[in-house]
Amino acid sequence: MHPALKKHLVESISLTPEQEELVNSCFKPKIARRNEILVRKGSIARHLYFVVKGCLRVFLTNEDGKESTRFLIFDGHLGTAFPSFILKKPSSAAIQSLGSSELLTLSYADRQTLFNKIPGWESVYRLQLEQEYITSIQRIESLITMDAKSRYKTLLRDQPQLIQRLPARIVADYLGISQETLSRLKSKR
């Protein structure tokens, strides 16, 4: 099993060597190029992505071509365009690799195999989803209740790697502000 995935799982579940081999056979390695689109808007998200190294962006595009970042998936995390993946329906979002990324992909069928053959896998998956859901809700609430300065300070405090690793355009989009506003906030630090 890939060491990054093993490290991710070891805190939540104990696996026998046979179970580790099954997990290893279900997760397929993939290298994504910088700005590569892994899932296009309107296509079906057929994989969950575990990010070994890099960052994936789940984003929406409106009729005018304006992009809005819905979710970011960093090292050691799992994600996809979940509504499309679970419902097997065309995705309203796209998934892009922001830089060269090392990934492990898990198909829907292989996810089901792990649920069926490894006791506790479904619980681990649920706990991870719950944590990602909480993060998403907190972000939505910050967009609704906080001004730009407060959102920036919160991001700086809670997720400084976002500001350090991502282009200003993506950080501004994630915060729901213009690049100019982000630049002003950075200069006042």
Buried (B, 14 or more C-beta within 10 A) or exposed (E): BBEBBEEBBEEEBEBEEEBBEBBBEBBEEBEBEEEBEBBBBEBBBBBBBBBBBBBBBBBBEEEEEEBEBBBBBBBEBBBBBBBBBEEEEBBEBBBBBBBEBBBBBBBBEBBEBBEEEBEEBBEBBEEBEEEBEEBEEEBEEBEEEBEBEEBBBBBBEEBEEBBEBBEEEBBBBBBBBEBEBBEBBEEEE
